Amino acid sequence: MTNKPVKKTHKKIDPVKRRNRKINNSLVISLCVLSIFIIVFFVFNIVTVAMKKEASGKNNSLSAETNKTLRNDQYEIGNNPTAIQKEYFQALTDAVKSSDNKKIAEEVVYNFVADYFTWTNKDGNYEIGGLQYIYSSSIGSFEEWSRYNFYSDLDLYISQKGRSHLIEVKNITTDKEVVEAPDFSTYYWEDSETKKELSFECYEVNVSWTYASNGADVDNFPTGARFFVINNNGRWEIAEFYDYESIREWEAQNTSTDTTNNG
């Protein structure tokens, strides 16, 4: 039996189908290229927006610019310290190391003034400077008072004048010799019926300060105050302070009252 040779057949391709296949291939390639382009475009935009937000945050907010490298056994420098704050904090650290209580009390006041009365390094009225130097039991009430009093217009000042034109303490001087004051007395309620008296060793510190010449309307801000600094379990903290203007007004009123009574 003779095997018949297998006849090879060639599969025919319809010219129309071939053309459609070429078109489909071209579309697939085009879509792939377009997809890659779109992905690259979106990635580029995401990175660009992120970089802009980061840069904007650095310009508009100072919260991230925290310098905590300066500290000692009792205190730690505040956020975004100015050059003068760093200088005064180093003096405070030296005083702490020397265990000179009078000097520590004075430097605590310097550091409080340099931070509390400086606005160029603040983000808003929620950021009250110098709180760590306030008597620990009074921090909450003092912070709230500051937010609605001395710091109440800070947000408005930032938006209208710009941070660079806000108040910034430039220099602080001691007006009188730091002296021991009568023990500072206060109290707290242990419960609804039990009142506990407290008494603290105290120093009186009188200081004046000037502001940097950066366009800020410094005439509307305090430039001097009397502080009472207490020894709270080995840590010196500010119990009270009164600006000089308030002291002069109080003295004038009491002098007038005394004169009237004597007359």
Backbone as a ProteinNet text record, in pm:
[ID]
protein_1_A
[PRIMARY]
MTNKPVKKTHKKIDPVKRRNRKINNSLVISLCVLSIFIIVFFVFNIVTVAMKKEASGKNNSLSAETNKTLRNDQYEIGNNPTAIQKEYFQALTDAVKSSDNKKIAEEVVYNFVADYFTWTNKDGNYEIGGLQYIYSSSIGSFEEWSRYNFYSDLDLYISQKGRSHLIEVKNITTDKEVVEAPDFSTYYWEDSETKKELSFECYEVNVSWTYASNGADVDNFPTGARFFVINNNGRWEIAEFYDYESIREWEAQNTSTDTTNNG
[TERTIARY]
83.8	0	87.9	56	139	78.4	164.6	116.5	114.1	3.9	-7.8	61.2	137.4	203.2	101	136.6	44.3	60.3	-48.4	-45.3	-47.1	56.8	64.7	-27.5	-98.2	-189.1	-145.3	-160.6	-126.9	-253.7	-249.4	-366.4	-373.4	-484.1	-500.5	-550.5	-501.3	-543.7	-618.2	-733.7	-816.6	-748.4	-729.2	-664	-734	-862.7	-936.5	-903	-898.3	-863.3	-720.1	-629.9	-491	-480.7	-555	-551	-607.8	-718.1	-777.2	-681.9	-608	-513.8	-402.9	-354.7	-251	-302.2	-428.9	-486.8	-498.2	-543	-557.5	-422.9	-320.8	-186.3	-138.1	-164.6	-123.8	-196.8	-326.9	-404.1	-351.8	-318.2	-265.6	-135.8	-48.2	80.2	58.2	-33.4	-61.8	-118.4	-211.6	-269.6	-165.6	-74.9	31.6	119.9	157	240.4	166.8	36.9	-43	-55.9	-76.8	-88.8	38.4	152.5	280.8	298.9	260.7	272.5	184.8	59.4	-32.3	21.8	74.8	129.5	245.1	336.8	451.1	403.6	301.7	249.4	192.7	111.4	51.2	155.4	254.8	360.8	436.6	465.7	536.9	456.9	324.6	240	231.3	220	211.8	338.4	453.4	580.9	593.3	552	561.6	473.5	349.2	257	309.8	362.7	417.2	532.7	620	733.9	687.3	583	532	468.9	395	332.8	437.8	544.7	651.9	717.2	743.6	806.6	714.1	582.4	485.6	476.5	480.6	475.8	593	710.9	830.4	820	753.5	743.8	634.9	521.8	406.8	395.7	460.5	451.2	589.6	603.8	733.2	732.3	619.2	605	710.5	751.1	846.6	989.6	1010.9	1145.7	1176.3	1175.4	1194.6	1339.3	1397.4	1534.9	1535.5	1557	1558.3	1698.9	1798.7	1935.3	1988.6	1926.8	1971.3	1881.3	1940.6	1865.7	1960.4	1901.2	1979.9	1896.6	1938.4	1869.3	1728.2	1700.1	1570.6	1484.7	1549.1	1475.2	1520.5	1433.7	1463.2	1420.5	1502.4	1472.2	1344.9	1271.7	1144.4	1160.5	1047.5	1047.7	1102.3	1169.1	1215.4	1284	1383.9	1446.2	1521	1512.7	1590.4	1733.8	1820.2	1960.8	1975.2	1896.6	1908	1853.5	1752.9	1700.7	1805.8	1879.5	1985.9	2093.2	2124.3	2226.2	2181.1	2056.5	2005.4	1988.4	1952.5	1935.8	2070.6	2174.5	2306.9	2346.3	2311.1	2338.6	2258.9	2135.4	2054.6	2117.4	2165.4	2231.1	2354.1	2431.3	2549.3	2509.3	2399	2352.5	2305.1	2235.3	2188.1	2306.5	2409.7	2528.3	2599.3	2593	2661.4	2580.3	2451.3	2360.9	2344.5	2361.7	2342.7	2194.4	2118.4	1973.1	1932.2	2001.3	1968.7	1990.2	2100	2129	2030	1993.5	1896.1	1763.6	1719.2	1592.6	1596.7	1710.2	1724.7	1721.8	1792.4	1798.5	1666	1590.8	1456.9	1370.3	1379.4	1303.9	1349.7	1480.2	1532.7	1479	1480.4	1436.2	1286	1210.7	1067	1036.7	1096.8	1072.3	1109.3	1225.7	1273.3	1179.4	1111.3	1019.9	877.3	825.5	685.9	660.3	751.6	730.9	791.8	821.4	866.9	760.8	717.3	613	666	784.4	834.8	855.5	861.7	882.9	758.8	640.9	516.2	427.4	347.1	255.3	116.2	80.8	-52.7	-73.6	-193.3	-216	-232.8	-231.7	-233.3	-93.6	8.9	147.3	200.9	182.6	223	366.8	451	592	621.4	725.3	776	696.3	600.6	515.5	594.3	703.8	779.4	838.9	845	903.1	797.2	670.9	561.6	540.6	500.1	468.1	377.9	420.7	356.8	207.7	165.1	22.9	-60.7	4.6	-68.4	-57.5	12.9	37.2	-93.4	-187.9	-313.7	-389.7	-406.5	-481	-404.9	-272.1	-193.1	-196.7	-190.1	-196.5	-329.8	-437.3	-569.7	-581.7	-534.2	-539.1	-459.8	-340.9	-255.8	-322.6	-387.1	-449.6	-558.6	-630	-740.6	-703.1	-578	-533.7	-410.7	-292.1	-173.2	-157.6	-193.1	-177	-303	-405.4	-534.9	-529.2	-443.2	-436.9	-321.3	-254.2	-136.5	-171.9	-280.1	-319.4	-344.6	-409	-437.8	-308.4	-215.9	-87.4	-11.5	-13.2	57.4	-0.3	-133.6	-197.3	-183.3	-183.3	-179	-37.3	50.8	185	291.5	264.3	367.2	453.8	500.4	573.4	700.8	765.3	892.1	875.6	751.6	726.3	657.8	671.2	613.4	718.7	674.7	767.8	866.8	989	1095	1189.6	1202.1	1288.3	1433.1	1495	1632.3	1732.9	1695.4	1790.3	1713.9	1769.3	1706.6	1810.7	1769.2	1859.7	1789.6	1869	1816.3	1819.2	1703.7	1692.3	1734.7	1714.3	1751.8	1821.2	1894.8	1958.6	1851.8	1876.4	1785.3	1792.2	1675.7	1673.7	1574.1	1598.6	1502.7	1376.6	1264.1	1135.7	1071.6	969.5	897.6	848.8	841.9	796.4	662.9	652.9	530.8	431.5	311.1	209.5	95	50.2	-66.1	-135	-234.3	-307.3	-373.3	-419	-499.1	-597.6	-702.6	-805.2	-777.7	-748.5	-723.8	-853.4	-962.5	-1096.5	-1190.9	-1319.4	-1416.3	-1414.6	-1354.3	-1354.9	-1215.8	-1112.6	-977.5	-891	-850.8	-767.1	-623.9	-530.5	-390.1	-310.7	-238.9	-155.1	-15.9	39.8	174	257.5	386.5	477.3	607.8	658.9	777.8	882.7	1006.6	1118.1	1104.3	1133.4	1100.5	1207.8	1229.8	1316.6	1235.3	1269	1209.6	1309.9	1264	1350.5	1282.1	1350.2	1296.1	1378.4	1314.3	1387.6	1315.6	1393.6	1341.6	1393.9	1323.6	1369	1334.4	1407.9	1382.8	1348.1	1284.2	1245.1	1330.2	1344.9	1420.4	1347.8	1424	1366.2	1326.7	1208.4	1163.9	1029.2	991.7	865.8	748.3	767.9	658.9	624.8	496.9	451.8	475.9	600.4	640.2	583.4	530.7	477.8	356.6	292.8	173.1	203	331.1	367.1	452.7	445	523	672.8	745.3	891.5	960.8	886.8	947.2	846.7	897.9	807.2	881.7	803.4	855	807.2	901.4	871.6	898.8	817.8	840.9	862.5	985.2	1028.2	1041.9	978.1	973.4	1047.1	1089.1	1157	1052.2	1011.8	909.6	977.1	1006.7	1073	1204.2	1283	1414	1413.8	1298.4	1289.1	1234	1309.5	1269.3	1169.6	1053.6	943.9	882.6	822.9	762.6	621.1	599.8	468.1	377.8	436.6	360	452.9	393.6	469	371.4	421.8	340.4	421.4	362.3	435.5	445.8	548.8	577.6	461.4	392.5	281.2	172.6	143.3	42	87.8	216.9	270.7	259	292.6	283.2	139	46.2	-95.1	-141.4	-100.1	-139.5	-80.9	45.2	111	46	8.9	-55.6	-191.5	-267.5	-398.7	-386.6	-290.8	-275.8	-216.3	-128.3	-73.7	-184.3	-271.7	-384.3	-477	-500.8	-589.2	-529.7	-398.7	-332.1	-335	-313.2	-312.5	-450.4	-552.5	-688.3	-722	-683	-712.4	-638.4	-513.1	-434.6	-486.8	-541.5	-594.2	-724.2
-118.1	0	123.8	209.4	330	445.1	506.9	625.1	747.1	811.6	933.6	1047	1119.5	1233.8	1332.4	1379.3	1475.7	1608.9	1658.3	1785.8	1900.3	1977.1	2091.6	2201.8	2251.2	2361.8	2485.9	2595.8	2724.9	2792.5	2827.7	2896	3035	3062.9	3193.4	3294	3413.6	3521.6	3624.7	3650.8	3750.5	3886.8	3951.6	4085	4183.5	4171.5	4263.8	4235.5	4103.8	4067.9	4108.6	4091.9	4130.3	4279.6	4357.9	4501.7	4538	4469.8	4496.2	4457.3	4344.2	4300.7	4403.8	4458.6	4561.5	4683.7	4716.4	4833	4807.2	4686	4651.3	4654.2	4599.6	4601.5	4744.4	4828.4	4968.6	5036.9	5003.8	5062.9	5017.7	4888.2	4836.2	4906.2	4919.5	4987.3	5131.9	5199.5	5339.7	5355.6	5262.4	5267.9	5243.4	5149.9	5122.5	5244.6	5306.8	5427.4	5538	5554	5657.4	5630.7	5503.1	5466.6	5498.5	5464.2	5493.9	5643.6	5719.8	5865.6	5920.9	5869.8	5917	5884.9	5764.1	5724	5814.1	5837.1	5924.8	6064.7	6112.7	6246.6	6260.9	6161.4	6165.9	6155	6068.1	6054.8	6185.5	6249.2	6377	6483	6486.9	6586	6561.3	6433.9	6401.4	6445.7	6415.1	6454	6605.1	6673.8	6820	6883.5	6834.9	6889.4	6864.8	6744.8	6713.4	6805.3	6831.7	6920.3	7062.3	7106.6	7241.4	7255.1	7149.6	7153.9	7158.6	7080.6	7078.9	7214.4	7275.4	7407.8	7511.5	7501.2	7595.1	7581.8	7459.8	7436.4	7498	7491.2	7549	7699.6	7761.2	7906	7956.9	7882.4	7931.7	7879.7	7771.5	7712.5	7685.2	7712.9	7691.9	7571.6	7501.4	7394.8	7286.7	7259.1	7150.3	7192.9	7322.9	7373	7382.5	7267.1	7262.4	7228.9	7311.5	7288.8	7245.3	7117.1	7064.7	7022.3	7075.1	7033.2	7097.8	7209.7	7279.3	7241.1	7180.1	7140.2	7125.1	7123.4	7096.7	7009.6	6998	6907.6	6952.7	7082.3	7135.4	7189.3	7237.2	7308.4	7262.7	7293.4	7261.5	7379.7	7420.8	7538.8	7518.2	7626.7	7619.3	7602.3	7595.5	7577	7699.5	7675.2	7780.2	7895.8	7866.6	7972.3	8073.5	8199.2	8304.3	8296.9	8376.3	8375.6	8419.1	8520.7	8569.9	8467.4	8390.9	8285.9	8178.2	8142.1	8043.1	8094.8	8222.8	8283.1	8282.3	8322.7	8326	8185	8090.2	7954.2	7895	7927.5	7880.4	7939.5	8066.9	8130.7	8061.8	8021.8	7949.3	7813.9	7745.8	7616	7631.5	7735.9	7762	7788.8	7862.6	7893	7766.6	7679.5	7553.5	7468.6	7464.7	7386.1	7442.9	7574.5	7637.8	7631	7595.9	7587.2	7721.2	7830.6	7964.5	8000.7	7987.3	8004.8	8144.7	8246	8382.6	8400.8	8347.3	8357.7	8274.7	8157.5	8074	8148.4	8211.5	8285.7	8397.1	8467.5	8575	8521.9	8412.9	8358.2	8295	8241.5	8191.2	8304.6	8421.4	8537.4	8579.1	8583.2	8620.6	8527.3	8399.7	8303.2	8310.8	8337.1	8354.1	8475.9	8588.7	8712.9	8696.1	8636.6	8621	8534.6	8439.8	8351.8	8405.7	8443.9	8488.2	8614.7	8709.9	8837.9	8841.7	8728.2	8717.7	8644.7	8708.6	8649.2	8603.5	8644.8	8609.9	8459.9	8385.3	8240.5	8161.2	8226.3	8160.6	8140.7	8032.5	8002.3	8060.4	8088.6	8140.4	8156.7	8203.9	8232.5	8107.6	7990.9	7866.7	7831.1	7898.7	7866.9	7973.2	7950.5	8046.3	8017.9	8117.5	8098.4	8101.2	8029.9	8038.9	7968.5	7882.3	7818.6	7732.4	7675.6	7586.4	7658.9	7793.9	7871.1	7919.4	7890.1	7930.2	7824.5	7868	7777.4	7665.5	7543	7428.9	7418	7454.2	7444.5	7552.9	7653.4	7764.9	7766	7670.1	7672.8	7675	7589.3	7582.2	7712.6	7772.6	7898.9	8012.6	8013.4	8119	8106.9	7985.7	7964.4	8013.9	7981.1	8024.8	8176.7	8235.9	8381.9	8447.6	8395.5	8454	8446.1	8332.8	8312.9	8416.2	8457.1	8551	8693.3	8715.1	8849.4	8889.4	8866.5	8915.3	8855	8728.7	8662	8667.6	8737.3	8732.2	8781	8878.6	8935.1	8880.6	8777.6	8728.2	8678.6	8602.7	8552.3	8667.3	8771.1	8888.4	8958	8971.8	9034.4	8953.9	8822	8737.9	8755.9	8757.3	8767.5	8906.4	9010.8	9147.7	9201	9168.6	9225.6	9128.2	8998.8	8900.8	8874.6	8751.8	8713.6	8795.7	8835.5	8907.7	9046.5	9096.6	9230.1	9223.8	9112	9098.6	9129.9	9137.2	9172.2	9058.7	9097.7	9001.5	9066.2	9003	9057.9	9059.4	9175.1	9193.6	9188.5	9247.5	9256.3	9270.8	9214.1	9221	9268.8	9356.4	9405	9395.4	9372.7	9368.6	9509	9557.7	9696.4	9715.5	9614.7	9620.8	9491.3	9495.9	9374.6	9270.5	9148.8	9040	9017.1	9018.9	9007.7	8900.6	8849.4	8755.2	8831.9	8774.6	8834.2	8750	8802.4	8719.1	8590.7	8485.8	8358.3	8377.6	8313.1	8322.2	8218.6	8264.4	8174.9	8153.1	8033.2	7998.9	7879.9	7825.7	7713.3	7629.7	7514.9	7431	7352.7	7304.5	7228.4	7080.1	7014	6870.3	6794.6	6846.5	6798.2	6916.3	6891.7	7000.9	7074.6	7015.2	7076.3	7104.1	7050.4	7061.5	7154.9	7265.5	7364	7349.7	7334.1	7316.6	7442.9	7494.1	7611.9	7568.8	7647.7	7621.8	7748.4	7731.3	7844.7	7810.2	7907.5	7881.8	7991	7949.9	8044.5	8127.1	8257.1	8344.9	8451.9	8485.4	8597	8696.9	8824.4	8929.5	8969.5	8969.1	9001.5	9109.2	9223.5	9333.4	9349.3	9339.3	9347.3	9437.1	9492.6	9567.3	9502.1	9523.3	9465.3	9555.9	9537.8	9611.5	9511.6	9565	9481.7	9515	9418.4	9439.2	9539.8	9615.7	9715.4	9648.2	9588.7	9518.6	9568.9	9688.7	9746.6	9721.2	9645.5	9616.2	9741.5	9756.3	9870.2	9839.1	9857.2	9813.5	9900.6	10018	10106.6	10046.7	9950.4	9890	9766.8	9738.6	9616	9646.9	9561.1	9583.1	9582.9	9659.3	9664.3	9646.2	9607.6	9584.3	9522.8	9446.6	9382.6	9339.2	9318.1	9266.9	9122.3	9032.4	8890	8836.4	8741.1	8668.7	8522.1	8475.9	8342.6	8256.2	8139.1	8054	7921.9	7865	7736	7626.4	7563.7	7460.1	7323.3	7273.3	7142.9	7136.3	7242.3	7244.3	7300.2	7332.8	7390.2	7531.5	7628.9	7768.8	7803.4	7857.6	7887.4	8022.3	8085.7	8218.3	8202.5	8257.8	8248.8	8364	8483.4	8602.4	8700.2	8785.6	8899.8	9010.9	9134.7	9252.4	9347.1	9391.4	9484.7	9619.6	9695.3	9821.1	9920.1	9922.2	10015.7	9986.6	9858.7	9821.4	9857	9839	9873	10022.7	10103.2	10249.3	10292.1	10232.7	10266.6	10228.7	10110.5	10064.4	10155.9	10193.5	10280.1	10417.7	10468	10598.9	10596.6	10491	10479.7	10468.2	10386.6	10365.4	10487.1	10560	10682.9	10786.3	10796	10890.1	10852.8	10723	10677.1	10706.6	10681.2	10709.3	10856.5	10942.3	11086.5	11134.5	11077.6	11116.8	11073.4	10953.1	10902.9	10983.3	11021.8	11097.3	11238.9	11290.8	11426.6	11432.2
0	0	0	-88.7	-104.5	-27.7	56.6	133.1	43.7	50.4	-28.4	45.3	-27.3	38.1	93.3	216	278.2	209.7	173	102.2	203.4	195.4	285.6	239.1	337.2	304.3	379.3	322.8	383.1	428.9	558.7	611.8	554.4	495.8	433.8	536	527.4	616.3	536.1	584.3	517.6	526.4	412.1	414.5	508	515.8	603.6	749.4	784.3	921.1	953.8	853.9	876.8	906.1	829.9	850.2	987.8	1024.7	1157	1269.1	1248.7	1350	1366.8	1253.9	1262.6	1337	1305	1372.6	1522.6	1559.1	1700.5	1771.8	1705	1764.7	1787.9	1688.3	1700.7	1815.5	1828.4	1938.1	2073.8	2085.2	2210.9	2248.5	2146.4	2172.1	2212.9	2145.1	2175.1	2316	2349.1	2482.1	2591	2563.9	2660.8	2682	2568.7	2577.5	2651.7	2619.3	2683.9	2833.6	2868.4	3010.2	3086.5	3026.7	3090.1	3109.1	3007	3014.1	3126.5	3134.8	3238.4	3377.6	3395.5	3525.5	3565.1	3469.3	3495.3	3530.3	3457.4	3480.1	3620.7	3663.5	3795.9	3906	3886.8	3986.7	4001.5	3887.5	3889.4	3963.7	3936.5	4003.3	4153	4191.5	4334.1	4406.5	4346.5	4407.1	4414.8	4307.5	4303.8	4410.5	4421.9	4522.1	4662.8	4685	4817.1	4852.8	4754.4	4779.9	4807.2	4732.6	4754.6	4891.5	4933	5064.6	5174.1	5154.8	5253.9	5263.8	5146.7	5146.6	5207.4	5172.9	5227.2	5378.3	5425.9	5569.8	5639.9	5577.7	5639.1	5645.9	5544.8	5541.7	5634.1	5645.2	5716.8	5858.8	5889.6	6021.8	6076.5	6205.3	6269.3	6362.2	6365.8	6464.5	6450.3	6326.3	6304.2	6335.2	6343.8	6364.1	6513.8	6577.6	6721.5	6755.6	6840.4	6882.6	7028	7051.3	7187.8	7229.4	7162.1	7191.9	7318.6	7360.9	7480.5	7596.5	7698.4	7817	7934.3	8053.2	8173.7	8266.4	8389.6	8481.5	8516.1	8498.4	8540.6	8426.4	8320.3	8216.4	8077	7978.6	7839.4	7753.8	7660.8	7581.1	7500.6	7476.4	7405.6	7255.1	7185.7	7040.7	6968.2	6858.3	6767	6839.7	6920.1	7001	6915.1	6956.5	6891.4	6943	6882	6922.9	7068.7	7108.8	7245.8	7345	7304.6	7391.4	7416.3	7312.9	7329.5	7424.8	7412	7498.2	7644.5	7667.6	7804.6	7861.2	7778.6	7829.3	7870.4	7797.2	7836.7	7971.3	7993.6	8123.4	8233.9	8203.6	8301.9	8334.5	8232.7	8253.7	8341.7	8318.3	8401.3	8546.4	8564.7	8699.9	8771	8698.3	8756.4	8801.4	8719.5	8753.9	8876.9	8894.3	9007	9135.8	9125	9240.8	9312	9237.8	9292.1	9276.6	9383.6	9373.7	9328.6	9378.6	9337.7	9187.2	9136.7	8994.3	8913.2	8962.6	8891.5	8878.7	8989.1	8986.8	8883.4	8878	8780.4	8637.7	8613.1	8476.7	8434.7	8529.6	8498.1	8443.6	8507.6	8460.8	8321.5	8299.1	8168.1	8059.1	8087.5	7987	7963.6	8069.3	8051.9	7965.7	7999	7924.7	7776.9	7751.7	7614	7529.9	7593.4	7520.2	7518.6	7632.5	7643.3	7562.3	7566.8	7500.3	7358.9	7303.7	7164.5	7084	6974.2	6889	6753.1	6716.7	6583.1	6565.5	6675.2	6665.6	6706	6699.1	6736.8	6613.9	6616.7	6506.7	6528.9	6650.8	6679	6828.1	6866.5	7008.8	7093.3	7029.4	7106.6	7157.4	7105.8	7141.2	7237.1	7364.5	7467.2	7508.7	7499.8	7531.3	7680.6	7721.2	7857.5	7964.4	7927.4	8027.7	8126.1	8080	8169.1	8289	8282.6	8392.2	8492	8463.6	8551.5	8659.8	8777.8	8888.4	8834.7	8853.1	8787.5	8816.2	8936	8969.6	8902.3	8844.5	8782.5	8630.1	8571.7	8427.3	8348.2	8385.5	8310.2	8309.6	8425.4	8433.8	8367.4	8382	8319.3	8166.8	8116	7971.9	7916.3	7983.2	7937.6	7943.5	8053.5	8065.5	7952.8	7923.9	7819.9	7683.5	7656.5	7524.9	7499.4	7603.2	7585.8	7626.5	7662.5	7699.6	7616.6	7670.6	7600.7	7461.3	7443.3	7313.4	7226.6	7271.1	7202.5	7057.9	7028	6893.1	6809	6858.2	6786.2	6646	6632.1	6499.9	6403.6	6452.5	6368.5	6327.8	6419.9	6389.7	6282.9	6296.5	6199.4	6059.3	6047.8	5916.5	5855.8	5938.9	5886.6	5869	5961.1	5957.6	5909.6	5923.7	5890.3	6011.7	6024.6	6144.9	6165.3	6056.2	6068.3	6129.5	6135.3	6190.9	6327.1	6395	6527.2	6634.2	6757.9	6866.4	6891.2	6920.9	6952.8	7053.9	7168.1	7273.5	7225.7	7240.1	7193.3	7307.5	7422.2	7533.2	7664.3	7770.9	7902.9	8004.3	8094.1	8199.1	8334.8	8438.2	8574.5	8632.1	8678.9	8724.2	8869	8951.6	9092.3	9129.3	9236.7	9284	9319.1	9279.4	9313.6	9463.6	9529	9674.9	9718.6	9839.5	9896.8	9935.6	9901.2	9936.4	10046.6	10112	10209.3	10142.8	10221.2	10164.4	10092.3	9978.4	9899.2	9950.2	9983.4	10040.2	9942.2	9935.7	9853.8	9919.7	9854.7	9914.2	9805	9843.1	9754.1	9839.4	9776	9845.7	9828.2	9940.7	9937.1	9908.3	9962.2	9929.2	9951.4	9947.2	9955.1	10088.8	10189.1	10321.5	10378	10313.8	10369.6	10284.8	10342.7	10275	10323.2	10229.1	10262.7	10228.9	10327.3	10307	10259.5	10168.2	10117.3	10129.5	10155.2	10165.8	10095.7	10016.3	9935.8	9956.4	9956.6	9952.3	9825.3	9831.8	9719.1	9696.9	9569.7	9531.3	9448.9	9464.8	9382.4	9274.3	9150.2	9036.2	8953	8934.6	8854.4	8726.8	8611.4	8484.6	8385.3	8293.5	8178.4	8052.2	7942.9	7815.9	7698.6	7591.3	7466.8	7357.3	7253.1	7139.8	7017.3	6928.7	6805.1	6716.1	6638.6	6548.4	6416.9	6415.5	6293.9	6243.9	6286.2	6238.9	6330.4	6436.8	6529.5	6611.4	6644.7	6723.7	6871.4	6914.6	7048.8	7159.5	7125.5	7228.5	7299.7	7237.1	7295	7379.7	7401.8	7472.4	7595.9	7697.9	7820.7	7793.7	7872.8	7860.6	7995.8	8097.2	8228	8323.3	8420.4	8515.9	8642	8748.4	8876	8890.9	8917.2	8924.3	9064.2	9105.4	9229.6	9193.4	9219.3	9177.3	9301.7	9300.2	9418.8	9396.9	9508.2	9506.9	9527.4	9418	9422.3	9420.7	9539.3	9552.5	9474	9485.5	9420.9	9279.7	9227.3	9092.4	9103.6	9052.5	9063.3	8953.5	8996	8903.3	8937.9	8838.7	8857.4	8913.4	9032.9	9096	9053.5	9043.7	9003.4	8932.9	8849.8	8797.3	8760.1	8770.6	8743.2	8655.2	8545	8459.3	8529	8494.3	8563.9	8555.1	8442.6	8426.4	8529.1	8547.8	8647	8788.2	8815.4	8947.9	8973.2	8871.5	8887.3	8912	8839.4	8858.3	8998.5	9043.5	9177	9283.9	9268.6	9366.5	9369	9249.5	9243.3	9313.5	9290.8	9354.4	9505.7	9551.6	9695.2	9763.4	9691.2	9746.7	9764.4	9664.4	9672.1	9786.6	9801.5	9909	10045.7	10058.7	10186.2	10219.8	10119.1	10141.1	10183.9	10119.1	10153.4	10296.5	10331	10466.3	10572.5	10541.8	10637.3	10653	10543	10549.3	10626
[MASK]
+++++++++++++++++++++++++++++++++++++++++++++++++++++++++++++++++++++++++++++++++++++++++++++++++++++++++++++++++++++++++++++++++++++++++++++++++++++++++++++++++++++++++++++++++++++++++++++++++++++++++++++++++++++++++++++++++++++++++++++++++++++++++++++++++++++++

